[in-house]
Amino acid sequence: MSLHFHRNPDGTTTGRNEANGFTVTHAEEEEVKRQLYEDAGWEYTPPPPPVPPGFHRFSLVHDEFRTAGFADERYAGLRARPPEGCVPVDWGRFALECERPGRTLLDAVAGTVAEIRREHGVVMNSLGVEKPQEWFDADSGNGYAAEIVAHLVLMAADRARLLGYGRKEVVRLLDAMGVE
């Protein structure tokens, strides 16, 4: 079963259950999601309350191809002493759900990744995004679209490292794109 969501130019959101064609459009994105989940027979959990100003909510994942999972000994210190504002969670691999301060979402993610690497020696290399091609709020610098950017950059840097590329090669590629 596949559920699809689309933000319309008028600010409404349309959702569609591909399995049976059920379609709903509403001004409230969460109402569309609730109705589609109900139609699909899935449990709907409303989103948590908004974070305070200057804070950002995100998940970090140590996504490794040969990982032993959440209980792996490498994560013992991180499970016992996670960064402030982060809670370890078992997603079949080690993950943290975080609410952390930062000027932007990318700033909050970068600070958290650096702290974990420095204090625990673990490089968190994903935000756990399953379908990064699904952009909901491309006009927002700190919403889902920003999570996609952080996820893809972390994943690309990690994969580049696995292939033997260093920081210089990755930065050169970004510079070649003209990112200011």
Helices and strands as residue ranges (DSSP letters): E 3-7, E 13-17, E 23-26, H 29-40, E 55-61, G 73-75, H 76-80, E 86-90, E 94-101, H 105-120, H 144-162, H 167-177
